[in-house]
Amino acid sequence: MSQRLRVPYPILLVLAGLAISFIPGLPLLEVEPDLIFLIFLPPLLYEAAWFTSWKDFWKWRRIISFLAFGLVFLTSGIVAYVSWAVIPGFTLALGFLLGGIVSPPDALAATSVMRDMSLPRRITAILEGESLVNDASSLIVFRFALAAILSGSFVWQQAAGSFLLVTLLGIAVGLAVGVVFYTIHRWLPTTPSTHTVLTLVTPYVMYVTAETWHVSGVMAVVSGGLFMSYHSSRIFSPINRRQGISTWTTVGFVLNGAVFMLIGLELPVITGALGGYSKLEAVGYGLLISAVVIITRLVVGMLGSPFSHWISRFIEVSDANPGWRGPLVVGYAGMRGVVSLAAALSIPLVGNNGQPFPERNLILFITFVVILVTLVGQGLTLPLLIRWIGVEDRDNLRPEHEQRNTARHHLTTVALTRLRALYQPHQRNHNGLLDTLQKKLEKDLYLITHQMQPVDHPHIERQVTEYQRIYTELLHAQREELRRLRGQEEYNDELIRHLEAHLDLEEEKLTLFVEAQHQPTPQTLHEQQHNT
């Protein structure tokens, strides 16, 4: 439905949860924050780390580190002082508590909004890398502020030292657990199903182990996930990888959908507990804090370009002149999400003195308003901003379909060359299977070579259309025959499913081939931009 309405699914789910929450007679849904931190957060972080490009993460490590740590701390501090100055009864410690809650953006929402848009890889890489780490820094700010409120004392030097210790030990725990599971995957006898189950268990072991030792569970899952992803080619067979990716794609979608739906469903619980504040006052404070977090990120993002130019005189940077369009998009893509809601809900009901926790209900409501304003408001307008400013690719990377075709050309050429070197023509002629293999490789090389050619030639266009039509008819005939064979007792269902999966792979290859043929060439893109 989100694709049909052209609305990102996180926004649609939040709005659906809001609509459901207004149904009369519906029981209130109170979410346990530990449920989100323990059940939802580890697999979502692990999935994000698994599919993160380590090369991109390392290339943009400085800007990612600044956004995930420096900007989080800066936003927390500005929110703290603004709320302390404006909201009656708010102390500075309560301000830092609120700042730690609303400071981390949910880059999942940003990447889902930008998924169908042609954006430079650097923007998505920076946002995805930031989302891996910023939860750790914001939760640490939150926990230190909470401890200061409950204990009545706060020492900056001690907090800074504890932050470094908690972060570094969390990374160490994640890597240690990753080594253990690496050993299990690589050397112990397992089945594809066992491998998949182990990948589902891994993030929970990393998170629980780190939290048990009172270090950062978020950093443990992120570091361990990056480690396991980097070594995945060594420890997983092809069938293990296919099954694992399919499972994680489904699990990630379900978990993300559930947490965004929960955000909308929590509205009646939050508004019903405002206490001494009117809804109008609470909405005003929420809009003020929303403006603070949005403006802070935008200003810092726009200052990134001149800062990169200045700092390039002293250290090597990935891009000394990033321009203003990319930083503007990164600065505007600061949508808050489920981690902020979970942190707010985890504030205890009473303090150490047995009295109700000060301003808890107002903090909850402000957090909800910030999530709603940034997620829905910025999420719906971000595509408009991107189309309006026209973000250019400053890295001059080849389009993905060209990279795929060139890489497949290299792989097929290597295989064909090796086959010809290992087996002489008379050996291949006497072995029908080797001869068939050579013909298959030559056919694949022919098709890939056609994919690398521009499709604006009428003859090639006709060939692609005819090839697609005939191959689709052949696959359809094979599927019909499989359905007929399924009804015969001599063929078991497991065999039929295996052959059906093979046809699925062939159809996916056909789809990729046709899509690649219809991708615009650099010359066509240049002409389109010139005409525009």
Buried (B, 14 or more C-beta within 10 A) or exposed (E): EEEEEEBBBBBBBBBBBBEBBEEEEEEEBEBEBEEBBBBBBBBBBBBBBBBBBEEBBEBBEBBBBBBBBEBBBBBBBBBBBBBBEBBEEBBBBBBBBBBBBBBBBBBBBBBBBBEEBEBBEBBBBBBBBBBBBBBBBBBBBBBBBBBBBBEEEBEEEEBEEBBEEBBEBBBBBBBBBBBBBBEBBEEEEBEBEBBBBBBBEBBBBBBBBBBEBEBBBBBBBBBBBBBBBEBBEEBBEEEBBBBBBEBBEEBBEEBBBBBBBBBBBBBBBBBEEBEEBEEEBBBBBBBBBBEBBBEBBBEBBBEBBEBBBEEBEEEEBBBEEBEEBBBBBBBBBBBBBBBBBBBBBBBEEEBEEEEEBBBBBBBBBBBBBBBBBBBBBBBEEBBEBBEEBEBEBBEEEEBEBBEBBBEBBEBBEEBBEEBEEEBEEEEBEEEEEBBEBBEEBEEBBEBBEBBBEEBEEEEBEEBBEEBBEEBBEEBEEBBEEBEEEBEEEEBEEEEBEEBBEEBEEBBEEBEBBBEBBEBBBEEEEEEEEEEE
